[in-house]
């Protein structure tokens, strides 16, 4: 944008700026969810003792686990990062999972 030549491309530059910001925010959220999910998966999956001691947390994790797998499958099938980040509700789902896993 600082270049005098950018003025002729300004609308396209702004569109790409917004797109790349969305992709960056989405990927950052995916990485945060993945990190927390991997940690909690070891705790809640396969440990009946912990599931009995923490039934509410186990149920919450089960919901996030199901959603996480659906989101990852959806993104894999999309095959294009920009289109994947633009899927309706994608960032909202990821933010919701992130807050539940914290």
Backbone as CSV, one residue per row, in Angstrom:
resi,resn,N_x,N_y,N_z,CA_x,CA_y,CA_z,C_x,C_y,C_z
1,UNK,0.815,-1.200,0.000,0.000,0.000,0.000,0.857,1.262,0.000
2,UNK,2.042,1.129,0.467,2.918,2.301,0.547,3.410,2.732,-0.834
3,UNK,3.375,1.817,-1.778,3.852,2.132,-3.122,2.822,2.968,-3.872
4,UNK,3.304,3.878,-4.707,2.393,4.693,-5.512,1.677,3.844,-6.561
5,UNK,2.243,2.696,-6.886,1.635,1.808,-7.882,0.490,0.984,-7.287
6,UNK,0.409,0.922,-5.985,-0.611,0.121,-5.311,-2.003,0.729,-5.448
7,UNK,-2.079,2.016,-5.702,-3.380,2.682,-5.784,-4.280,2.069,-6.850
8,UNK,-3.709,1.665,-7.945,-4.535,1.093,-9.015,-5.053,-0.292,-8.650
9,UNK,-4.421,-0.928,-7.677,-4.830,-2.266,-7.239,-5.449,-2.259,-5.842
10,UNK,-5.737,-1.082,-5.317,-6.150,-0.959,-3.924,-7.335,-1.851,-3.527
11,UNK,-8.405,-1.901,-4.297,-9.517,-2.784,-3.886,-9.096,-4.258,-3.801
12,UNK,-8.311,-4.706,-4.752,-7.846,-6.089,-4.744,-6.875,-6.342,-3.588
13,UNK,-5.998,-5.375,-3.325,-5.059,-5.490,-2.210,-5.804,-5.597,-0.872
14,UNK,-6.826,-4.768,-0.706,-7.600,-4.797,0.537,-8.350,-6.115,0.689
15,UNK,-8.858,-6.636,-0.420,-9.553,-7.930,-0.388,-8.587,-9.027,0.067
16,UNK,-7.383,-9.027,-0.496,-6.391,-10.039,-0.128,-5.904,-9.860,1.303
17,UNK,-5.802,-8.620,1.747,-5.428,-8.355,3.137,-6.442,-8.978,4.093
18,UNK,-7.728,-8.776,3.797,-8.799,-9.341,4.621,-8.778,-10.866,4.561
19,UNK,-8.587,-11.413,3.378,-8.555,-12.864,3.205,-7.407,-13.480,3.986
20,UNK,-6.228,-12.887,3.872,-5.058,-13.421,4.576,-5.185,-13.264,6.090
21,UNK,-5.841,-12.201,6.531,-6.080,-12.031,7.965,-7.017,-13.129,8.475
22,UNK,-8.055,-13.451,7.704,-8.982,-14.528,8.074,-8.259,-15.868,8.114
23,UNK,-7.442,-16.145,7.111,-6.682,-17.402,7.066,-5.745,-17.487,8.270
24,UNK,-5.059,-16.407,8.571,-4.138,-16.391,9.703,-4.866,-16.640,11.016
25,UNK,-5.978,-15.966,11.217,-6.759,-16.123,12.451,-7.307,-17.544,12.574
26,UNK,-7.776,-18.099,11.469,-8.333,-19.448,11.473,-7.254,-20.477,11.776
27,UNK,-6.109,-20.358,11.135,-5.021,-21.314,11.373,-4.522,-21.218,12.813
28,UNK,-4.421,-20.018,13.328,-3.995,-19.842,14.714,-4.976,-20.531,15.664
29,UNK,-6.252,-20.380,15.389,-7.278,-21.008,16.218,-7.221,-22.535,16.091
30,UNK,-7.018,-23.032,14.873,-6.883,-24.477,14.657,-5.724,-25.027,15.478
31,UNK,-4.610,-24.334,15.458,-3.430,-24.803,16.202,-3.673,-24.802,17.713
32,UNK,-4.368,-23.793,18.207,-4.685,-23.747,19.636,-5.629,-24.880,20.028
33,UNK,-6.663,-25.097,19.222,-7.607,-26.183,19.504,-6.881,-27.520,19.427
34,UNK,-6.073,-27.700,18.410,-5.357,-28.964,18.245,-4.449,-29.255,19.437
35,UNK,-3.730,-28.254,19.891,-2.815,-28.426,21.026,-3.594,-28.859,22.272
36,UNK,-4.683,-28.149,22.571,-5.485,-28.488,23.748,-6.193,-29.826,23.583
37,UNK,-6.703,-30.094,22.393,-7.402,-31.348,22.113,-6.458,-32.538,22.281
38,UNK,-5.236,-32.422,21.764,-4.276,-33.524,21.881,-3.954,-33.812,23.347
39,UNK,-3.816,-32.768,24.134,-3.512,-32.941,25.550,-4.689,-33.633,26.259
40,UNK,-5.895,-33.135,26.027,-7.066,-33.665,26.727,-7.514,-35.020,26.191
41,UNK,-7.208,-35.303,24.941,-7.571,-36.603,24.375,-6.898,-37.721,25.167
42,UNK,-5.646,-37.522,25.522,-4.922,-38.524,26.311,-5.557,-38.737,27.685
43,UNK,-6.200,-37.725,28.196,-6.818,-37.817,29.518,-8.189,-38.477,29.441
44,UNK,-9.019,-38.032,28.497,-10.423,-38.457,28.481,-10.711,-39.686,27.635
45,UNK,-9.904,-39.953,26.633,-10.168,-41.107,25.771,-9.428,-42.311,26.339
46,UNK,-10.175,-43.326,26.647,-9.566,-44.565,27.126,-9.326,-44.631,28.617
47,UNK,-9.741,-43.622,29.363,-9.545,-43.638,30.812,-10.913,-43.555,31.490
48,UNK,-11.517,-44.703,31.723,-12.839,-44.748,32.337,-12.837,-44.177,33.752
49,UNK,-11.740,-44.332,34.462,-11.655,-43.818,35.829,-11.818,-42.297,35.843
50,UNK,-11.111,-41.626,34.975,-11.197,-40.163,34.896,-12.573,-39.745,34.411
51,UNK,-13.134,-40.479,33.452,-14.461,-40.158,32.929,-15.513,-40.251,34.034
52,UNK,-15.359,-41.206,34.947,-16.305,-41.351,36.064,-16.122,-40.225,37.078
53,UNK,-14.883,-39.800,37.282,-14.609,-38.742,38.250,-15.004,-37.362,37.733
54,UNK,-14.948,-37.188,36.417,-15.255,-35.883,35.799,-16.311,-36.051,34.704
55,UNK,-17.548,-36.404,35.072,-18.557,-36.693,34.042,-18.942,-35.479,33.185
56,UNK,-19.059,-34.308,33.789,-19.436,-33.114,33.017,-18.336,-32.732,32.035
57,UNK,-17.089,-32.779,32.491,-15.959,-32.445,31.633,-15.796,-33.476,30.516
58,UNK,-16.074,-34.742,30.838,-15.992,-35.801,29.833,-17.027,-35.594,28.743
59,UNK,-18.237,-35.232,29.154,-19.311,-34.985,28.180,-18.960,-33.786,27.292
60,UNK,-18.425,-32.736,27.916,-18.019,-31.557,27.148,-16.913,-31.921,26.152
61,UNK,-15.931,-32.707,26.617,-14.849,-33.105,25.721,-15.379,-33.975,24.584
62,UNK,-16.314,-34.858,24.870,-16.893,-35.710,23.821,-17.529,-34.870,22.720
63,UNK,-18.231,-33.799,23.116,-18.836,-32.898,22.135,-17.792,-32.196,21.288
64,UNK,-16.761,-31.697,21.951,-15.676,-31.019,21.235,-14.953,-32.013,20.335
65,UNK,-14.726,-33.210,20.833,-14.038,-34.248,20.067,-14.793,-34.551,18.766
66,UNK,-16.098,-34.697,18.865,-16.925,-34.968,17.678,-16.857,-33.800,16.696
67,UNK,-17.018,-32.586,17.215,-16.971,-31.395,16.357,-15.603,-31.244,15.714
68,UNK,-14.540,-31.472,16.484,-13.166,-31.344,15.973,-12.943,-32.285,14.794
69,UNK,-13.368,-33.516,14.938,-13.182,-34.487,13.859,-13.996,-34.114,12.626
70,UNK,-15.199,-33.593,12.831,-16.021,-33.151,11.699,-15.373,-31.970,10.976
71,UNK,-14.872,-31.013,11.753,-14.229,-29.829,11.173,-12.985,-30.235,10.385
72,UNK,-12.173,-31.112,10.950,-10.955,-31.543,10.259,-11.295,-32.297,8.966
73,UNK,-12.331,-33.113,9.001,-12.752,-33.838,7.796,-13.260,-32.851,6.735
74,UNK,-14.030,-31.877,7.188,-14.564,-30.860,6.281,-13.434,-30.070,5.620
75,UNK,-12.433,-29.684,6.400,-11.311,-28.928,5.848,-10.481,-29.780,4.894
76,UNK,-10.310,-31.048,5.228,-9.565,-31.943,4.342,-10.286,-32.103,3.011
77,UNK,-11.594,-32.268,3.062,-12.368,-32.436,1.830,-12.358,-31.173,0.988
78,UNK,-12.313,-30.014,1.630,-12.287,-28.755,0.895,-11.008,-28.657,0.069
79,UNK,-9.880,-28.954,0.673,-8.625,-29.001,-0.061,-7.995,-27.655,-0.391
80,UNK,-8.689,-26.570,-0.112,-8.163,-25.237,-0.397,-8.269,-24.414,0.880
81,UNK,-7.156,-23.905,1.352,-7.134,-23.235,2.650,-8.028,-22.000,2.679
82,UNK,-8.025,-21.225,1.634,-8.834,-20.003,1.628,-10.320,-20.369,1.652
83,UNK,-10.724,-21.304,0.811,-12.123,-21.720,0.795,-12.514,-22.387,2.111
84,UNK,-11.606,-23.152,2.680,-11.870,-23.801,3.959,-12.103,-22.790,5.073
85,UNK,-11.339,-21.733,5.064,-11.493,-20.702,6.091,-12.770,-19.890,5.902
86,UNK,-13.301,-19.907,4.693,-14.524,-19.156,4.394,-15.797,-19.972,4.602
87,UNK,-15.679,-21.226,4.985,-16.861,-22.044,5.231,-17.691,-21.374,6.326
88,UNK,-18.990,-21.252,6.066,-19.883,-20.599,7.029,-19.748,-21.210,8.417
89,UNK,-19.493,-20.377,9.391,-19.430,-20.813,10.773,-18.133,-21.475,11.192
90,UNK,-17.173,-21.605,10.286,-15.929,-22.314,10.604,-15.182,-21.646,11.762
91,UNK,-14.920,-20.359,11.648,-14.163,-19.664,12.686,-14.941,-19.656,14.002
92,UNK,-16.239,-19.516,13.922,-17.072,-19.549,15.121,-16.993,-20.892,15.832
93,UNK,-17.046,-21.982,15.060,-16.924,-23.323,15.646,-15.570,-23.491,16.319
94,UNK,-14.533,-23.054,15.644,-13.187,-23.184,16.200,-13.029,-22.360,17.477
95,UNK,-13.550,-21.140,17.477,-13.481,-20.301,18.677,-14.261,-20.926,19.833
96,UNK,-15.412,-21.512,19.510,-16.221,-22.178,20.531,-15.467,-23.361,21.133
97,UNK,-14.857,-24.176,20.278,-14.078,-25.315,20.769,-12.910,-24.839,21.610
98,UNK,-12.250,-23.790,21.154,-11.088,-23.265,21.881,-11.486,-22.827,23.292
99,UNK,-12.609,-22.132,23.406,-13.030,-21.676,24.730,-13.449,-22.837,25.617
100,UNK,-14.045,-23.868,25.048,-14.445,-25.031,25.846,-13.242,-25.845,26.325
101,UNK,-12.180,-25.860,25.553,-11.006,-26.649,25.904,-10.078,-25.943,26.880
102,UNK,-10.272,-24.664,27.096,-9.376,-23.920,27.999,-9.724,-24.152,29.453
